[in-house]
Amino acid sequence: MKSFLSLFLIACSATVFGQGTSTEEVIRRVADNVIQNTSFKFINTNTKEKYDSTKGLASSPDIKADSKYNKWMYVNGVLTIGMMQTANVLNDKKYSDYSLHNFSFIFDNLGYFEALRKNKAPKVEYGAVFNISNLDACGAMSAGLFDVDVLANRKDYKAYLNRSADYILTKQLRLPDGTLSRPNPRNMTLWADDMFMSIPFLARMGKLTGDSKYFDDAIKQVENFNKYLYDPTTGLFFHNYYSDDQTNGVGHWGRSNGWIAMAQVELLNNLPANHPKRPELIRLLLRQIVGYSRYQDQTGLWHQLLDKPDSYLETSVTAMYTYAVARAVNQGWINEKYIAIAQEGWKGLTSKITADGQLQDVCIGTNMDTAIKFYYTRPTELNDTHGIGALLLAGAEVLKAERKK
């Protein structure tokens, strides 16, 4: 039987940061934890053998990326954006080097998986890179890859980015008015999440190319999603809109509202300063910030269901909201007094970060349902990737605000 002392020490290793830990230290521990837990290896899921590269490996659909951080998933696109901003605010290329390594690890091994796919192997790793069929598969990862390619400048990255942009502009399912939608759970369903799965990348392409079609589409999405999903009674957004019966879903789900806030910020980050739509976009962002500030818990955190205090306190939405308001203040888009919302949000977040840099109480990936209980009972997972990228972005902006002060 373990002694009381040993149990106490184990418990201490999982405790959150104490008061007085600097914002920079928190950011570094979170980012370093990701780096330390990324293997940059492939694994044969059948034999459990691991490999540094696919070069010379026999063709097998059992070969997968070993680490969740090396997967082609939208959450890793957000993580990339967060890592790149962390490198910038801390002036430490360790974090940008990590993201460059991550994408080179994927792209340098794509040939192996492309051959498997051509041979019609089932469930090929990185299959979504070859066959873009939804926004989750391309939008956020493209925004992250875009930021990496500013440094990497690779032709294969640019080729993918162009394919991704073409998919979003010309192939993704849309309502007759051009609003991005999905075929599930019902045909032509609007998901709040899709603002982030499209707009940040479109805005980056607009800034890079100077082609107004990217900004025009991104702005249209902001305006239309606000039209379909905004709930003036609460000042919050519904998770979804069903086109078949023209109704909204049951819940003001936290993270979906967070995606909306971050998408609007990412558009403003890249939109020309003199763009005629900028004042309207800032107004819409401020309306959302004021709306969600009313539901902030006294701990600084927000709830899984924003207007339901009996739902659990959830960290990914808190990170997203904290980032959005801190960025808006730092850029001078809104009154500096609103920084208090971000400061309280950051306090709440740091109370949920373990000493080794893991984020607690992150809601796992979430679909939608017509019963509100679905959102109430979604599990949380320690250091689920849905929260890490947003946390790094929030920390970067809070640190900038502290430096200004």
C-alpha positions in Angstrom: 0.0 0.0 0.0 1.3 3.5 -0.9 2.1 5.7 1.9 0.2 8.9 2.6 3.2 11.0 1.5 3.5 9.2 -1.9 -0.2 9.7 -2.5 0.2 13.3 -1.6 3.0 13.8 -4.0 1.1 12.2 -6.8 -1.8 14.5 -6.2 0.4 17.5 -6.1 1.8 16.7 -9.6 -1.7 17.1 -11.0 -2.6 20.3 -9.2 -3.1 23.5 -11.0 -0.7 26.4 -11.0 -0.4 28.4 -7.9 -1.0 32.1 -7.6 1.8 34.2 -8.9 2.8 32.0 -11.8 3.4 34.3 -14.7 1.4 34.3 -17.9 4.5 33.5 -19.9 5.3 30.5 -17.7 1.7 29.1 -18.1 1.9 29.5 -21.9 5.3 27.8 -22.1 4.2 24.9 -19.9 1.2 24.2 -22.1 3.1 24.5 -25.3 6.0 22.5 -24.0 3.6 19.7 -22.9 2.4 19.4 -26.5 5.9 19.3 -27.9 7.0 16.7 -25.3 4.0 14.5 -26.2 4.4 14.6 -30.0 6.3 11.6 -31.1 6.8 12.4 -34.8 6.5 8.6 -35.5 4.3 6.2 -37.4 2.9 3.1 -35.8 1.7 -0.1 -37.1 -1.6 -0.4 -35.2 -1.5 -4.2 -35.6 2.1 -5.0 -34.6 2.6 -1.8 -32.5 6.0 -1.3 -34.2 7.0 2.4 -34.6 8.9 4.1 -37.4 10.4 7.5 -37.9 9.4 7.5 -41.6 7.3 5.6 -44.1 10.3 5.3 -46.4 10.9 1.6 -47.2 7.8 0.4 -45.3 5.7 -2.3 -46.8 2.3 -1.1 -48.0 -0.2 -1.4 -45.1 -3.4 0.4 -44.1 -2.4 -0.3 -40.5 0.3 2.4 -40.6 -1.0 5.5 -38.8 0.5 8.6 -37.2 1.4 7.7 -33.7 0.6 11.1 -32.0 -2.7 12.8 -32.0 -0.9 16.0 -32.7 0.4 14.6 -36.0 -3.1 13.8 -37.2 -4.9 15.8 -40.0 -7.6 17.2 -37.8 -9.1 20.7 -37.6 -8.1 21.0 -33.9 -4.5 20.7 -35.0 -5.0 23.6 -37.3 -6.1 25.7 -34.4 -3.1 24.4 -32.4 -0.8 25.4 -35.2 -2.1 29.0 -35.2 -1.7 29.1 -31.4 1.9 27.7 -31.6 2.8 30.3 -34.3 1.5 33.1 -32.2 3.2 31.7 -29.1 6.5 31.8 -31.0 5.8 35.4 -32.0 4.8 36.8 -28.6 7.6 34.9 -26.8 10.2 35.5 -29.5 11.1 31.8 -29.3 11.4 29.9 -32.6 11.1 26.6 -30.7 7.3 26.8 -31.1 7.3 27.8 -34.8 9.9 25.1 -35.5 7.6 22.6 -33.9 4.8 23.5 -36.3 7.1 23.5 -39.3 8.3 20.0 -38.3 4.7 18.9 -37.9 3.6 19.7 -41.4 6.9 18.5 -43.0 6.4 15.2 -41.2 3.0 14.9 -42.8 3.7 16.1 -46.3 7.1 14.3 -46.6 5.2 11.0 -46.0 2.1 11.7 -48.1 3.4 9.5 -51.0 3.1 6.4 -49.0 -0.5 7.0 -48.1 -1.5 8.3 -51.5 -0.3 4.9 -53.0 -2.5 3.1 -50.4 -5.5 5.3 -51.3 -5.0 4.6 -55.1 -5.1 0.9 -54.3 -8.4 1.5 -52.5 -7.1 0.6 -49.0 -9.7 1.3 -46.2 -9.3 4.2 -43.8 -6.0 5.5 -45.1 -4.2 8.0 -42.8 -4.3 11.5 -44.2 -7.1 10.5 -46.6 -8.7 13.9 -46.2 -5.7 15.6 -47.7 -6.3 13.8 -51.0 -10.1 14.0 -51.0 -11.5 17.2 -49.5 -15.1 16.6 -48.8 -16.0 18.9 -45.9 -14.9 22.0 -44.1 -13.7 20.2 -41.1 -11.1 18.4 -43.3 -9.6 21.6 -44.8 -10.5 25.0 -43.3 -8.7 25.2 -40.0 -5.8 23.0 -41.1 -5.3 25.3 -44.1 -5.2 28.4 -41.9 -2.5 26.7 -39.8 -0.6 25.5 -42.9 -0.9 29.0 -44.3 0.9 30.5 -41.3 3.6 27.8 -41.5 4.2 28.3 -45.2 5.0 32.0 -44.5 8.3 30.5 -43.2 8.5 27.2 -45.1 7.6 28.5 -48.6 7.0 25.1 -50.1 5.3 24.4 -53.4 3.4 21.4 -52.2 2.0 23.5 -49.3 0.8 26.2 -51.8 -0.7 23.6 -54.1 -2.8 22.2 -51.2 -3.8 25.6 -50.0 -5.1 26.5 -53.5 -7.1 23.2 -53.7 -8.5 23.9 -50.3 -9.5 27.5 -51.2 -11.2 26.2 -54.4 -13.1 23.6 -52.4 -14.5 26.2 -50.0 -15.4 28.7 -52.7 -16.8 26.4 -55.3 -17.7 22.9 -53.9 -18.9 23.1 -50.3 -22.6 22.7 -49.8 -24.4 26.1 -49.4 -27.9 27.5 -49.0 -29.3 29.4 -52.0 -28.1 32.7 -50.4 -24.5 31.3 -50.3 -24.3 30.5 -46.6 -22.1 27.5 -45.9 -24.0 24.4 -44.7 -23.7 20.7 -44.2 -25.8 17.7 -45.3 -26.0 16.4 -41.8 -27.7 15.8 -39.4 -30.3 17.1 -41.8 -29.7 18.4 -45.3 -28.7 22.1 -45.4 -28.0 22.4 -41.6 -25.9 25.5 -40.6 -23.3 24.7 -37.9 -21.8 27.7 -36.0 -18.5 25.8 -36.1 -18.2 26.3 -39.8 -17.5 30.0 -39.4 -14.0 29.0 -38.1 -13.7 26.1 -40.5 -13.8 28.7 -43.4 -13.4 32.3 -42.5 -9.8 32.4 -41.0 -8.4 30.7 -44.1 -10.4 32.7 -46.6 -9.3 35.9 -44.8 -5.6 34.8 -45.1 -6.0 34.1 -48.8 -7.6 37.5 -49.3 -4.7 39.2 -47.6 -2.1 37.2 -49.6 -3.7 37.5 -53.0 -5.5 40.8 -52.8 -8.4 39.1 -54.5 -11.6 40.5 -53.0 -13.6 37.3 -53.6 -12.0 35.8 -50.5 -13.0 38.7 -48.3 -16.4 39.0 -49.9 -17.2 35.4 -49.1 -15.8 35.6 -45.6 -17.8 38.7 -44.8 -20.9 37.1 -46.3 -20.5 34.2 -43.9 -20.2 36.5 -40.9 -23.3 38.4 -41.9 -25.4 35.4 -42.7 -24.4 33.3 -39.7 -25.3 36.3 -37.5 -28.7 36.4 -39.3 -29.5 32.7 -38.9 -28.0 32.0 -35.5 -28.0 35.1 -33.3 -30.6 35.1 -30.5 -31.4 38.6 -29.5 -33.3 37.4 -26.4 -30.1 36.1 -24.8 -27.4 37.9 -26.8 -25.9 34.5 -27.6 -25.8 32.2 -30.7 -27.6 28.9 -31.3 -25.4 26.0 -32.3 -27.3 25.5 -35.5 -30.1 26.2 -37.9 -32.2 23.6 -39.6 -33.2 24.7 -43.1 -35.9 22.0 -43.5 -38.2 23.5 -40.9 -36.4 26.9 -40.5 -35.8 26.5 -36.8 -32.8 26.8 -34.5 -31.4 24.1 -32.4 -32.0 23.7 -28.6 -28.7 24.9 -27.2 -26.4 28.0 -26.9 -23.5 25.6 -26.8 -20.3 27.2 -25.5 -17.7 26.1 -28.0 -19.8 26.8 -31.0 -20.2 30.4 -29.8 -16.4 30.4 -29.3 -15.8 29.4 -32.9 -17.9 32.4 -34.0 -16.0 34.8 -31.9 -12.6 33.6 -33.0 -13.7 33.5 -36.7 -14.7 37.2 -36.5 -11.4 38.1 -34.9 -9.4 36.2 -37.5 -11.3 38.1 -40.3 -10.5 41.4 -38.7 -6.9 40.4 -38.3 -6.5 40.1 -42.0 -9.0 42.6 -43.5 -7.6 45.8 -44.9 -7.7 48.7 -42.4 -9.8 50.8 -44.8 -12.2 48.1 -45.9 -15.8 49.6 -45.9 -17.2 46.6 -44.0 -14.7 46.9 -41.1 -16.9 49.1 -38.8 -19.9 46.7 -39.2 -17.7 43.7 -38.5 -16.3 45.3 -35.3 -19.9 46.2 -34.3 -21.0 42.6 -34.6 -18.0 41.4 -32.7 -18.6 43.9 -29.9 -22.3 42.8 -29.8 -21.2 39.3 -29.2 -18.6 40.2 -26.6 -21.1 42.2 -24.6 -23.6 39.4 -24.9 -21.3 36.7 -23.6 -19.8 38.8 -20.9 -23.2 38.7 -19.1 -22.8 34.9 -18.7 -19.3 34.8 -17.3 -19.2 32.9 -14.0 -17.6 34.5 -11.0 -14.7 32.0 -11.5 -14.0 33.7 -14.8 -15.1 30.6 -16.7 -18.1 30.1 -19.0 -20.5 27.2 -18.9 -20.9 24.3 -21.4 -24.4 25.7 -22.1 -23.7 29.4 -21.8 -27.1 30.4 -20.3 -27.5 27.3 -18.1 -25.6 27.7 -14.8 -26.4 24.1 -13.9 -24.2 22.9 -16.8 -20.5 22.4 -16.1 -17.8 25.1 -16.5 -15.9 24.4 -19.7 -12.5 25.6 -20.7 -12.4 25.6 -24.5 -15.1 28.3 -24.8 -13.4 30.2 -22.0 -10.2 30.2 -24.0 -11.9 31.3 -27.2 -13.8 34.1 -25.5 -10.7 35.3 -23.7 -8.7 35.4 -26.9 -11.4 37.3 -28.8 -11.9 40.1 -26.3 -8.2 40.5 -25.5 -7.3 40.6 -29.2 -10.0 43.2 -29.8 -8.8 45.4 -27.0 -5.1 45.0 -28.0 -5.9 46.0 -31.6 -7.9 49.0 -30.5 -11.1 47.7 -32.0 -13.1 48.1 -28.8 -12.8 50.1 -25.5 -9.8 49.1 -23.4 -12.1 48.6 -20.3 -13.3 45.3 -21.8 -10.0 43.8 -21.0 -11.4 43.0 -17.6 -13.4 40.2 -19.2 -10.3 38.6 -20.6 -8.4 39.1 -17.3 -11.1 37.2 -15.4 -11.2 34.6 -18.1 -7.5 34.0 -17.9 -7.7 33.6 -14.1 -10.3 31.0 -14.6 -8.3 29.2 -17.2 -5.1 29.1 -15.1 -7.1 27.5 -12.3 -7.8 24.6 -14.8 -4.2 24.0 -16.0 -2.2 21.3 -14.3 1.3 21.9 -13.1 2.7 20.0 -16.1 0.7 22.1 -18.5 -2.5 20.2 -19.3 -5.9 21.8 -19.7 -8.8 20.4 -17.7 -12.5 20.3 -18.4 -12.4 20.4 -22.2 -15.6 19.2 -23.8 -14.8 16.5 -26.4 -15.8 16.7 -30.0 -19.6 17.4 -30.2 -22.3 16.8 -32.8 -25.8 18.2 -32.3 -29.1 16.9 -31.0 -32.7 18.0 -30.5 -32.5 17.2 -26.8 -30.7 19.7 -24.5 -29.5 16.8 -22.4 -27.1 15.9 -25.2 -25.0 19.0 -24.4 -25.4 18.7 -20.7 -23.9 15.2 -20.7 -21.0 15.6 -23.2 -17.9 14.2 -21.5 -14.8 16.3 -20.8 -11.3 15.1 -21.4 -8.0 16.2 -19.9 -6.0 18.2 -22.5 -8.4 17.5 -25.3 -7.0 19.3 -28.4 -10.2 21.3 -28.8 -8.9 23.6 -26.1 -5.2 23.8 -26.4 -4.8 26.0 -29.5 -7.3 28.5 -28.2 -5.6 28.5 -24.8 -2.3 29.5 -26.4 -4.0 32.3 -28.4 -5.7 33.6 -25.3 -2.4 33.5 -23.3 -0.6 35.3 -26.1 -3.1 38.2 -26.1 -3.3 38.4 -22.3 0.5 38.6 -22.2 0.5 41.4 -24.8 -2.1 43.3 -22.7 0.1 42.8 -19.6 3.1 44.1 -21.4 1.2 47.2 -22.5 0.1 47.9 -18.9 
